[in-house]
Amino acid sequence: MDRTELLMKEFTEAMGVSGAEQDVFDLMTRHLGGIVDVEKDRLGSFIGRLKGGKESPRVMLAGHMDEIGFMVSHFSGNYIRFNTLGGWWPPKILGTVVKIRSVKGDITGVISSKSPFFMDKEERDRPLKAKDLFIDVGLSGKQKPQSLGIRPGDPVVPVSPFTILKGGKAYMAKAWDNRAGCLVIVEALRKLSRLKLPNAVFGVGTVQEEVGIRGAVTSSHKVAPDICFAVDVNVAQDLPGSCDEAPEKLGKGVSICVYDSTLIPNLRLRDHVAEIAEKRKIPHHFSAIQFGGTDGGKVHLNESGVPTLVIGIPTRYIHGSAGILLRKDFDNTVRLVVEVIKSLDKKTVDRFM
């Protein structure tokens, strides 16, 4: 593995469901601590101000640290019931191998349901719901999950090791949504730290995006940005049965999102980013999603408003236990973020107001 792949392995395999992002915060601190001044807001978001910059304009790069997962809710004998954290489609949950973080350490289990061999036809044909599922950690008899140190509220994540797929160009892992965005911020700040910039740059790892875009509210209040880029994944639509005309495909470069249910972006900022991508010959495309949103949906409402744009990486199977993205799309996203930030002097940013 090269350096970037080792970083990807570290970040995607870290546990970080909504409300339990500390491991990811620690990774961002470790990899950026030498080049940024680190702060933490009261919800737990990572805020790293790049050293040596000007006072303004203040540029915020926001990528959420949390991943979708589960939380222990209660117990049914030997078994563990859970709540979902983030938008899960129930058929994707059944059979998922998971890790529970208890006070006594991490515990492996599998998400299961009542056996279909003991269901009647009506029950088998009924759509599966998350409330029908439970976690089995291998207990039997009088053994109880509490004896393992498991408590209600404990975080639970899928187990899905970072894997380089055949050919070495595609990577499979859990939590690309949104460790990919966090990694773009890490790599972009490393490159920008070597340059003299016309602005102040803040790399922000937000918390609790998947349960209501919460950390974006508190962190943007603390940063008070003049401009923001939410760096996230986008939904690849190159699967059988998807829209053939959709531009959102692996290998098509950086996604510039023109609409989601939480944000209509600043159009002058959109055009500025697209012009830089064209000038630098960075592959890119425009995308739109009809539902869902990102940190940008809250940051753009901070104080009197913040010109905001979502930049994303096409990724397959987000909001599942394993997703797939391409290295070249990741690298191109880092390139575009760096080139755009280099261009954001006060005169340019003022044009977006």
Contacts in CASP RR format, 6 or more apart in sequence:
PFRMAT RR
TARGET T0000
AUTHOR 0000-0000-0000
METHOD contacts of the structure
MODEL  1
MDRTELLMKEFTEAMGVSGAEQDVFDLMTRHLGGIVDVEKDRLGSFIGRL
KGGKESPRVMLAGHMDEIGFMVSHFSGNYIRFNTLGGWWPPKILGTVVKI
RSVKGDITGVISSKSPFFMDKEERDRPLKAKDLFIDVGLSGKQKPQSLGI
RPGDPVVPVSPFTILKGGKAYMAKAWDNRAGCLVIVEALRKLSRLKLPNA
VFGVGTVQEEVGIRGAVTSSHKVAPDICFAVDVNVAQDLPGSCDEAPEKL
GKGVSICVYDSTLIPNLRLRDHVAEIAEKRKIPHHFSAIQFGGTDGGKVH
LNESGVPTLVIGIPTRYIHGSAGILLRKDFDNTVRLVVEVIKSLDKKTVD
RFM
1 9 0 8 1.000
1 164 0 8 1.000
4 183 0 8 1.000
4 187 0 8 1.000
4 327 0 8 1.000
4 330 0 8 1.000
4 331 0 8 1.000
5 162 0 8 1.000
5 164 0 8 1.000
5 171 0 8 1.000
7 31 0 8 1.000
7 183 0 8 1.000
7 186 0 8 1.000
7 187 0 8 1.000
8 162 0 8 1.000
8 171 0 8 1.000
8 173 0 8 1.000
8 179 0 8 1.000
8 183 0 8 1.000
9 161 0 8 1.000
9 162 0 8 1.000
9 173 0 8 1.000
10 27 0 8 1.000
11 24 0 8 1.000
11 27 0 8 1.000
11 175 0 8 1.000
11 179 0 8 1.000
11 182 0 8 1.000
11 183 0 8 1.000
12 160 0 8 1.000
12 162 0 8 1.000
12 173 0 8 1.000
12 174 0 8 1.000
12 175 0 8 1.000
12 176 0 8 1.000
12 179 0 8 1.000
13 161 0 8 1.000
13 162 0 8 1.000
13 173 0 8 1.000
13 174 0 8 1.000
14 23 0 8 1.000
14 24 0 8 1.000
14 27 0 8 1.000
14 175 0 8 1.000
14 179 0 8 1.000
15 23 0 8 1.000
15 99 0 8 1.000
15 101 0 8 1.000
15 106 0 8 1.000
15 155 0 8 1.000
15 157 0 8 1.000
16 22 0 8 1.000
16 23 0 8 1.000
16 24 0 8 1.000
16 65 0 8 1.000
16 66 0 8 1.000
16 67 0 8 1.000
16 155 0 8 1.000
16 157 0 8 1.000
16 175 0 8 1.000
17 66 0 8 1.000
17 67 0 8 1.000
17 68 0 8 1.000
17 69 0 8 1.000
17 70 0 8 1.000
17 71 0 8 1.000
17 85 0 8 1.000
17 155 0 8 1.000
17 156 0 8 1.000
17 157 0 8 1.000
17 210 0 8 1.000
18 66 0 8 1.000
18 68 0 8 1.000
18 69 0 8 1.000
18 85 0 8 1.000
18 86 0 8 1.000
18 207 0 8 1.000
18 208 0 8 1.000
18 209 0 8 1.000
18 210 0 8 1.000
18 211 0 8 1.000
19 66 0 8 1.000
19 155 0 8 1.000
19 207 0 8 1.000
19 208 0 8 1.000
20 66 0 8 1.000
20 101 0 8 1.000
20 155 0 8 1.000
21 44 0 8 1.000
21 65 0 8 1.000
21 66 0 8 1.000
21 207 0 8 1.000
21 208 0 8 1.000
24 46 0 8 1.000
24 65 0 8 1.000
24 66 0 8 1.000
24 179 0 8 1.000
24 182 0 8 1.000
24 205 0 8 1.000
25 40 0 8 1.000
25 44 0 8 1.000
25 46 0 8 1.000
25 65 0 8 1.000
25 205 0 8 1.000
28 46 0 8 1.000
28 65 0 8 1.000
28 182 0 8 1.000
28 186 0 8 1.000
28 205 0 8 1.000
29 38 0 8 1.000
29 46 0 8 1.000
31 186 0 8 1.000
32 38 0 8 1.000
32 48 0 8 1.000
32 186 0 8 1.000
32 189 0 8 1.000
32 190 0 8 1.000
32 203 0 8 1.000
34 51 0 8 1.000
35 50 0 8 1.000
35 51 0 8 1.000
35 189 0 8 1.000
35 190 0 8 1.000
35 193 0 8 1.000
36 48 0 8 1.000
36 49 0 8 1.000
36 50 0 8 1.000
36 51 0 8 1.000
36 189 0 8 1.000
36 203 0 8 1.000
37 48 0 8 1.000
37 49 0 8 1.000
37 51 0 8 1.000
38 46 0 8 1.000
38 47 0 8 1.000
38 48 0 8 1.000
39 47 0 8 1.000
39 48 0 8 1.000
39 49 0 8 1.000
39 222 0 8 1.000
40 46 0 8 1.000
40 47 0 8 1.000
41 47 0 8 1.000
41 215 0 8 1.000
41 218 0 8 1.000
41 219 0 8 1.000
41 221 0 8 1.000
41 222 0 8 1.000
42 218 0 8 1.000
43 207 0 8 1.000
43 208 0 8 1.000
43 214 0 8 1.000
43 215 0 8 1.000
43 218 0 8 1.000
43 219 0 8 1.000
44 207 0 8 1.000
44 215 0 8 1.000
45 65 0 8 1.000
45 204 0 8 1.000
45 205 0 8 1.000
45 206 0 8 1.000
45 207 0 8 1.000
45 215 0 8 1.000
45 218 0 8 1.000
45 219 0 8 1.000
46 65 0 8 1.000
46 203 0 8 1.000
46 204 0 8 1.000
46 205 0 8 1.000
47 202 0 8 1.000
47 203 0 8 1.000
47 204 0 8 1.000
47 205 0 8 1.000
47 219 0 8 1.000
47 222 0 8 1.000
47 223 0 8 1.000
48 202 0 8 1.000
48 203 0 8 1.000
48 204 0 8 1.000
49 200 0 8 1.000
49 201 0 8 1.000
49 202 0 8 1.000
49 203 0 8 1.000
50 189 0 8 1.000
50 192 0 8 1.000
50 193 0 8 1.000
50 197 0 8 1.000
50 200 0 8 1.000
50 201 0 8 1.000
50 202 0 8 1.000
50 203 0 8 1.000
51 193 0 8 1.000
53 197 0 8 1.000
53 199 0 8 1.000
53 200 0 8 1.000
53 201 0 8 1.000
54 197 0 8 1.000
54 198 0 8 1.000
54 199 0 8 1.000
54 200 0 8 1.000
55 200 0 8 1.000
56 199 0 8 1.000
56 200 0 8 1.000
56 226 0 8 1.000
56 346 0 8 1.000
57 199 0 8 1.000
57 200 0 8 1.000
57 226 0 8 1.000
57 227 0 8 1.000
57 344 0 8 1.000
57 345 0 8 1.000
57 346 0 8 1.000
57 349 0 8 1.000
58 199 0 8 1.000
58 200 0 8 1.000
58 202 0 8 1.000
58 223 0 8 1.000
58 224 0 8 1.000
58 225 0 8 1.000
58 226 0 8 1.000
58 227 0 8 1.000
59 199 0 8 1.000
59 200 0 8 1.000
59 201 0 8 1.000
59 202 0 8 1.000
59 225 0 8 1.000
59 226 0 8 1.000
59 227 0 8 1.000
59 228 0 8 1.000
59 229 0 8 1.000
59 341 0 8 1.000
59 344 0 8 1.000
59 349 0 8 1.000
60 202 0 8 1.000
60 203 0 8 1.000
60 204 0 8 1.000
60 220 0 8 1.000
60 223 0 8 1.000
60 225 0 8 1.000
60 227 0 8 1.000
60 228 0 8 1.000
60 229 0 8 1.000
60 299 0 8 1.000
60 306 0 8 1.000
61 185 0 8 1.000
61 188 0 8 1.000
61 189 0 8 1.000
61 201 0 8 1.000
61 202 0 8 1.000
61 203 0 8 1.000
61 204 0 8 1.000
61 228 0 8 1.000
61 229 0 8 1.000
61 231 0 8 1.000
61 337 0 8 1.000
61 341 0 8 1.000
62 203 0 8 1.000
62 204 0 8 1.000
62 205 0 8 1.000
62 206 0 8 1.000
62 216 0 8 1.000
62 219 0 8 1.000
62 220 0 8 1.000
62 228 0 8 1.000
62 229 0 8 1.000
62 230 0 8 1.000
62 231 0 8 1.000
62 295 0 8 1.000
62 296 0 8 1.000
62 299 0 8 1.000
63 178 0 8 1.000
63 181 0 8 1.000
63 182 0 8 1.000
63 185 0 8 1.000
63 204 0 8 1.000
63 205 0 8 1.000
63 206 0 8 1.000
63 209 0 8 1.000
63 230 0 8 1.000
63 231 0 8 1.000
63 232 0 8 1.000
63 295 0 8 1.000
64 178 0 8 1.000
64 182 0 8 1.000
64 205 0 8 1.000
64 206 0 8 1.000
64 207 0 8 1.000
64 208 0 8 1.000
64 209 0 8 1.000
64 210 0 8 1.000
64 215 0 8 1.000
64 216 0 8 1.000
64 232 0 8 1.000
64 294 0 8 1.000
64 295 0 8 1.000
65 178 0 8 1.000
65 179 0 8 1.000
65 182 0 8 1.000
65 205 0 8 1.000
65 206 0 8 1.000
65 207 0 8 1.000
66 85 0 8 1.000
66 178 0 8 1.000
66 206 0 8 1.000
66 207 0 8 1.000
66 208 0 8 1.000
66 209 0 8 1.000
66 210 0 8 1.000
66 211 0 8 1.000
67 157 0 8 1.000
67 174 0 8 1.000
67 175 0 8 1.000
67 177 0 8 1.000
67 178 0 8 1.000
67 179 0 8 1.000
67 210 0 8 1.000
68 84 0 8 1.000
68 85 0 8 1.000
68 86 0 8 1.000
68 87 0 8 1.000
68 88 0 8 1.000
68 177 0 8 1.000
68 210 0 8 1.000
68 319 0 8 1.000
68 320 0 8 1.000
69 84 0 8 1.000
69 85 0 8 1.000
69 86 0 8 1.000
69 88 0 8 1.000
69 155 0 8 1.000
69 156 0 8 1.000
69 157 0 8 1.000
69 158 0 8 1.000
70 82 0 8 1.000
70 83 0 8 1.000
70 84 0 8 1.000
70 85 0 8 1.000
70 98 0 8 1.000
70 135 0 8 1.000
70 155 0 8 1.000
70 156 0 8 1.000
70 157 0 8 1.000
71 82 0 8 1.000
71 83 0 8 1.000
71 85 0 8 1.000
71 153 0 8 1.000
71 154 0 8 1.000
71 155 0 8 1.000
71 156 0 8 1.000
72 80 0 8 1.000
72 81 0 8 1.000
72 82 0 8 1.000
72 100 0 8 1.000
72 135 0 8 1.000
72 150 0 8 1.000
72 151 0 8 1.000
72 152 0 8 1.000
72 153 0 8 1.000
72 154 0 8 1.000
72 156 0 8 1.000
73 81 0 8 1.000
73 82 0 8 1.000
73 83 0 8 1.000
73 152 0 8 1.000
73 153 0 8 1.000
74 81 0 8 1.000
74 152 0 8 1.000
75 81 0 8 1.000
75 144 0 8 1.000
75 145 0 8 1.000
75 146 0 8 1.000
76 134 0 8 1.000
77 144 0 8 1.000
77 145 0 8 1.000
78 136 0 8 1.000
78 138 0 8 1.000
78 139 0 8 1.000
78 140 0 8 1.000
78 141 0 8 1.000
78 143 0 8 1.000
78 144 0 8 1.000
78 145 0 8 1.000
79 134 0 8 1.000
79 135 0 8 1.000
79 136 0 8 1.000
79 139 0 8 1.000
79 145 0 8 1.000
80 100 0 8 1.000
80 134 0 8 1.000
80 135 0 8 1.000
80 136 0 8 1.000
80 137 0 8 1.000
80 145 0 8 1.000
80 150 0 8 1.000
81 134 0 8 1.000
81 135 0 8 1.000
82 111 0 8 1.000
82 130 0 8 1.000
82 133 0 8 1.000
82 134 0 8 1.000
82 135 0 8 1.000
82 156 0 8 1.000
83 130 0 8 1.000
84 93 0 8 1.000
84 130 0 8 1.000
85 155 0 8 1.000
85 210 0 8 1.000
85 211 0 8 1.000
86 210 0 8 1.000
86 211 0 8 1.000
86 319 0 8 1.000
87 210 0 8 1.000
87 319 0 8 1.000
88 130 0 8 1.000
88 319 0 8 1.000
88 320 0 8 1.000
89 319 0 8 1.000
89 320 0 8 1.000
90 127 0 8 1.000
90 128 0 8 1.000
90 129 0 8 1.000
90 130 0 8 1.000
90 133 0 8 1.000
91 128 0 8 1.000
92 319 0 8 1.000
92 320 0 8 1.000
92 321 0 8 1.000
93 111 0 8 1.000
93 130 0 8 1.000
93 133 0 8 1.000
94 111 0 8 1.000
94 112 0 8 1.000
94 113 0 8 1.000
94 128 0 8 1.000
94 133 0 8 1.000
95 110 0 8 1.000
95 111 0 8 1.000
95 112 0 8 1.000
96 110 0 8 1.000
96 111 0 8 1.000
96 158 0 8 1.000
96 321 0 8 1.000
97 108 0 8 1.000
97 109 0 8 1.000
97 110 0 8 1.000
97 111 0 8 1.000
97 158 0 8 1.000
97 159 0 8 1.000
97 160 0 8 1.000
98 108 0 8 1.000
98 109 0 8 1.000
98 110 0 8 1.000
98 111 0 8 1.000
98 135 0 8 1.000
98 156 0 8 1.000
98 157 0 8 1.000
98 158 0 8 1.000
98 159 0 8 1.000
99 106 0 8 1.000
99 107 0 8 1.000
99 108 0 8 1.000
99 109 0 8 1.000
99 156 0 8 1.000
99 157 0 8 1.000
99 158 0 8 1.000
99 159 0 8 1.000
100 106 0 8 1.000
100 107 0 8 1.000
100 108 0 8 1.000
100 109 0 8 1.000
100 135 0 8 1.000
100 137 0 8 1.000
100 150 0 8 1.000
100 154 0 8 1.000
100 155 0 8 1.000
100 156 0 8 1.000
101 154 0 8 1.000
101 155 0 8 1.000
101 156 0 8 1.000
102 148 0 8 1.000
102 149 0 8 1.000
102 150 0 8 1.000
102 151 0 8 1.000
102 154 0 8 1.000
103 149 0 8 1.000
103 151 0 8 1.000
104 148 0 8 1.000
104 149 0 8 1.000
107 137 0 8 1.000
107 148 0 8 1.000
107 150 0 8 1.000
108 137 0 8 1.000
108 159 0 8 1.000
109 135 0 8 1.000
109 136 0 8 1.000
109 137 0 8 1.000
109 138 0 8 1.000
110 135 0 8 1.000
110 136 0 8 1.000
111 133 0 8 1.000
111 134 0 8 1.000
111 135 0 8 1.000
111 136 0 8 1.000
112 133 0 8 1.000
112 134 0 8 1.000
112 135 0 8 1.000
112 136 0 8 1.000
113 128 0 8 1.000
113 132 0 8 1.000
113 133 0 8 1.000
113 134 0 8 1.000
114 132 0 8 1.000
116 124 0 8 1.000
135 156 0 8 1.000
137 145 0 8 1.000
137 148 0 8 1.000
137 150 0 8 1.000
139 145 0 8 1.000
139 148 0 8 1.000
157 174 0 8 1.000
157 175 0 8 1.000
158 174 0 8 1.000
158 320 0 8 1.000
158 321 0 8 1.000
158 322 0 8 1.000
159 174 0 8 1.000
160 172 0 8 1.000
160 173 0 8 1.000
160 174 0 8 1.000
160 321 0 8 1.000
160 322 0 8 1.000
161 173 0 8 1.000
162 171 0 8 1.000
162 172 0 8 1.000
162 173 0 8 1.000
163 171 0 8 1.000
163 172 0 8 1.000
163 173 0 8 1.000
164 170 0 8 1.000
164 171 0 8 1.000
165 171 0 8 1.000
165 172 0 8 1.000
165 324 0 8 1.000
168 327 0 8 1.000
169 326 0 8 1.000
169 327 0 8 1.000
169 328 0 8 1.000
170 250 0 8 1.000
170 324 0 8 1.000
170 325 0 8 1.000
170 326 0 8 1.000
170 327 0 8 1.000
171 324 0 8 1.000
171 325 0 8 1.000
171 326 0 8 1.000
171 327 0 8 1.000
172 322 0 8 1.000
172 323 0 8 1.000
172 324 0 8 1.000
173 179 0 8 1.000
173 322 0 8 1.000
173 323 0 8 1.000
174 320 0 8 1.000
174 321 0 8 1.000
174 322 0 8 1.000
174 323 0 8 1.000
176 233 0 8 1.000
176 313 0 8 1.000
176 315 0 8 1.000
176 318 0 8 1.000
176 323 0 8 1.000
176 325 0 8 1.000
177 210 0 8 1.000
177 232 0 8 1.000
177 233 0 8 1.000
177 315 0 8 1.000
177 318 0 8 1.000
177 319 0 8 1.000
178 209 0 8 1.000
178 231 0 8 1.000
178 232 0 8 1.000
178 233 0 8 1.000
180 232 0 8 1.000
180 233 0 8 1.000
180 313 0 8 1.000
180 315 0 8 1.000
180 325 0 8 1.000
180 330 0 8 1.000
181 231 0 8 1.000
181 232 0 8 1.000
181 233 0 8 1.000
181 312 0 8 1.000
181 313 0 8 1.000
181 333 0 8 1.000
182 205 0 8 1.000
183 330 0 8 1.000
184 231 0 8 1.000
184 313 0 8 1.000
184 330 0 8 1.000
184 333 0 8 1.000
184 334 0 8 1.000
184 337 0 8 1.000
185 203 0 8 1.000
185 204 0 8 1.000
185 205 0 8 1.000
185 231 0 8 1.000
185 337 0 8 1.000
187 334 0 8 1.000
188 334 0 8 1.000
188 337 0 8 1.000
188 338 0 8 1.000
188 341 0 8 1.000
189 201 0 8 1.000
189 203 0 8 1.000
191 334 0 8 1.000
191 338 0 8 1.000
192 201 0 8 1.000
192 338 0 8 1.000
192 341 0 8 1.000
192 342 0 8 1.000
195 342 0 8 1.000
197 341 0 8 1.000
197 342 0 8 1.000
198 342 0 8 1.000
198 344 0 8 1.000
198 345 0 8 1.000
198 346 0 8 1.000
199 341 0 8 1.000
199 344 0 8 1.000
199 345 0 8 1.000
199 346 0 8 1.000
199 349 0 8 1.000
201 341 0 8 1.000
202 223 0 8 1.000
202 225 0 8 1.000
204 219 0 8 1.000
204 220 0 8 1.000
204 223 0 8 1.000
205 219 0 8 1.000
206 215 0 8 1.000
206 216 0 8 1.000
206 219 0 8 1.000
206 295 0 8 1.000
207 214 0 8 1.000
207 215 0 8 1.000
208 214 0 8 1.000
208 215 0 8 1.000
209 215 0 8 1.000
209 216 0 8 1.000
209 294 0 8 1.000
209 295 0 8 1.000
213 262 0 8 1.000
213 293 0 8 1.000
213 294 0 8 1.000
213 295 0 8 1.000
213 296 0 8 1.000
213 297 0 8 1.000
213 298 0 8 1.000
215 295 0 8 1.000
215 298 0 8 1.000
216 230 0 8 1.000
216 295 0 8 1.000
216 296 0 8 1.000
216 297 0 8 1.000
216 298 0 8 1.000
216 299 0 8 1.000
217 298 0 8 1.000
217 302 0 8 1.000
220 228 0 8 1.000
220 298 0 8 1.000
220 299 0 8 1.000
220 302 0 8 1.000
220 306 0 8 1.000
221 302 0 8 1.000
221 303 0 8 1.000
224 302 0 8 1.000
224 303 0 8 1.000
225 299 0 8 1.000
225 302 0 8 1.000
225 306 0 8 1.000
226 306 0 8 1.000
226 307 0 8 1.000
226 349 0 8 1.000
227 269 0 8 1.000
227 306 0 8 1.000
227 307 0 8 1.000
227 308 0 8 1.000
227 344 0 8 1.000
227 349 0 8 1.000
227 352 0 8 1.000
228 296 0 8 1.000
228 299 0 8 1.000
228 300 0 8 1.000
228 306 0 8 1.000
228 307 0 8 1.000
228 308 0 8 1.000
228 309 0 8 1.000
229 308 0 8 1.000
229 309 0 8 1.000
229 310 0 8 1.000
229 311 0 8 1.000
229 337 0 8 1.000
229 340 0 8 1.000
230 263 0 8 1.000
230 294 0 8 1.000
230 295 0 8 1.000
230 296 0 8 1.000
230 297 0 8 1.000
230 299 0 8 1.000
230 308 0 8 1.000
230 309 0 8 1.000
230 310 0 8 1.000
230 311 0 8 1.000
231 310 0 8 1.000
231 311 0 8 1.000
231 312 0 8 1.000
231 333 0 8 1.000
231 337 0 8 1.000
232 294 0 8 1.000
232 295 0 8 1.000
232 310 0 8 1.000
232 311 0 8 1.000
232 312 0 8 1.000
232 313 0 8 1.000
233 312 0 8 1.000
233 313 0 8 1.000
233 314 0 8 1.000
233 315 0 8 1.000
233 318 0 8 1.000
233 325 0 8 1.000
234 248 0 8 1.000
234 255 0 8 1.000
234 257 0 8 1.000
234 287 0 8 1.000
234 289 0 8 1.000
234 312 0 8 1.000
234 313 0 8 1.000
234 314 0 8 1.000
234 315 0 8 1.000
235 248 0 8 1.000
235 289 0 8 1.000
235 314 0 8 1.000
235 315 0 8 1.000
235 318 0 8 1.000
236 248 0 8 1.000
236 249 0 8 1.000
236 250 0 8 1.000
236 314 0 8 1.000
236 315 0 8 1.000
236 316 0 8 1.000
236 325 0 8 1.000
237 243 0 8 1.000
237 246 0 8 1.000
237 248 0 8 1.000
237 249 0 8 1.000
238 246 0 8 1.000
238 248 0 8 1.000
238 249 0 8 1.000
238 250 0 8 1.000
238 314 0 8 1.000
238 316 0 8 1.000
239 316 0 8 1.000
246 287 0 8 1.000
247 285 0 8 1.000
247 286 0 8 1.000
247 287 0 8 1.000
248 255 0 8 1.000
248 285 0 8 1.000
248 287 0 8 1.000
248 314 0 8 1.000
249 314 0 8 1.000
250 314 0 8 1.000
250 315 0 8 1.000
250 316 0 8 1.000
250 324 0 8 1.000
250 325 0 8 1.000
250 326 0 8 1.000
250 329 0 8 1.000
251 283 0 8 1.000
251 314 0 8 1.000
251 326 0 8 1.000
251 328 0 8 1.000
251 329 0 8 1.000
252 283 0 8 1.000
252 285 0 8 1.000
252 314 0 8 1.000
252 329 0 8 1.000
253 282 0 8 1.000
253 283 0 8 1.000
253 284 0 8 1.000
253 285 0 8 1.000
253 313 0 8 1.000
253 314 0 8 1.000
253 328 0 8 1.000
253 329 0 8 1.000
253 332 0 8 1.000
253 333 0 8 1.000
254 277 0 8 1.000
254 282 0 8 1.000
254 283 0 8 1.000
254 284 0 8 1.000
254 285 0 8 1.000
254 311 0 8 1.000
254 312 0 8 1.000
254 313 0 8 1.000
254 329 0 8 1.000
254 332 0 8 1.000
254 333 0 8 1.000
254 336 0 8 1.000
255 284 0 8 1.000
255 285 0 8 1.000
255 286 0 8 1.000
255 287 0 8 1.000
255 310 0 8 1.000
255 311 0 8 1.000
255 312 0 8 1.000
255 313 0 8 1.000
255 314 0 8 1.000
256 270 0 8 1.000
256 273 0 8 1.000
256 274 0 8 1.000
256 277 0 8 1.000
256 284 0 8 1.000
256 285 0 8 1.000
256 286 0 8 1.000
256 287 0 8 1.000
256 309 0 8 1.000
256 310 0 8 1.000
256 311 0 8 1.000
256 312 0 8 1.000
257 263 0 8 1.000
257 265 0 8 1.000
257 286 0 8 1.000
257 287 0 8 1.000
257 288 0 8 1.000
257 289 0 8 1.000
257 294 0 8 1.000
257 309 0 8 1.000
257 310 0 8 1.000
257 311 0 8 1.000
257 312 0 8 1.000
258 265 0 8 1.000
258 270 0 8 1.000
258 286 0 8 1.000
258 287 0 8 1.000
258 288 0 8 1.000
259 265 0 8 1.000
259 288 0 8 1.000
259 289 0 8 1.000
260 288 0 8 1.000
260 289 0 8 1.000
260 291 0 8 1.000
260 292 0 8 1.000
260 293 0 8 1.000
260 294 0 8 1.000
260 297 0 8 1.000
260 310 0 8 1.000
261 289 0 8 1.000
261 290 0 8 1.000
261 291 0 8 1.000
261 292 0 8 1.000
261 293 0 8 1.000
262 292 0 8 1.000
262 293 0 8 1.000
262 294 0 8 1.000
262 296 0 8 1.000
262 297 0 8 1.000
262 298 0 8 1.000
263 293 0 8 1.000
263 294 0 8 1.000
263 296 0 8 1.000
263 297 0 8 1.000
263 300 0 8 1.000
263 308 0 8 1.000
263 310 0 8 1.000
265 300 0 8 1.000
265 308 0 8 1.000
265 309 0 8 1.000
265 310 0 8 1.000
266 300 0 8 1.000
266 307 0 8 1.000
266 308 0 8 1.000
266 309 0 8 1.000
266 352 0 8 1.000
268 307 0 8 1.000
268 351 0 8 1.000
268 352 0 8 1.000
269 307 0 8 1.000
269 308 0 8 1.000
269 309 0 8 1.000
269 352 0 8 1.000
270 309 0 8 1.000
272 340 0 8 1.000
272 343 0 8 1.000
272 348 0 8 1.000
272 351 0 8 1.000
272 352 0 8 1.000
273 309 0 8 1.000
273 311 0 8 1.000
273 336 0 8 1.000
273 340 0 8 1.000
274 284 0 8 1.000
274 286 0 8 1.000
276 282 0 8 1.000
276 336 0 8 1.000
276 339 0 8 1.000
276 340 0 8 1.000
276 343 0 8 1.000
277 283 0 8 1.000
277 284 0 8 1.000
277 336 0 8 1.000
277 339 0 8 1.000
280 335 0 8 1.000
280 336 0 8 1.000
280 339 0 8 1.000
282 332 0 8 1.000
282 335 0 8 1.000
282 336 0 8 1.000
282 339 0 8 1.000
283 328 0 8 1.000
283 329 0 8 1.000
283 332 0 8 1.000
284 332 0 8 1.000
284 336 0 8 1.000
294 310 0 8 1.000
296 308 0 8 1.000
296 310 0 8 1.000
297 308 0 8 1.000
299 306 0 8 1.000
299 308 0 8 1.000
300 306 0 8 1.000
300 307 0 8 1.000
300 308 0 8 1.000
307 349 0 8 1.000
307 352 0 8 1.000
307 353 0 8 1.000
311 333 0 8 1.000
311 336 0 8 1.000
311 337 0 8 1.000
312 333 0 8 1.000
313 325 0 8 1.000
313 329 0 8 1.000
313 330 0 8 1.000
313 333 0 8 1.000
314 325 0 8 1.000
314 326 0 8 1.000
314 329 0 8 1.000
315 323 0 8 1.000
315 324 0 8 1.000
315 325 0 8 1.000
316 323 0 8 1.000
316 324 0 8 1.000
316 325 0 8 1.000
317 323 0 8 1.000
317 324 0 8 1.000
END
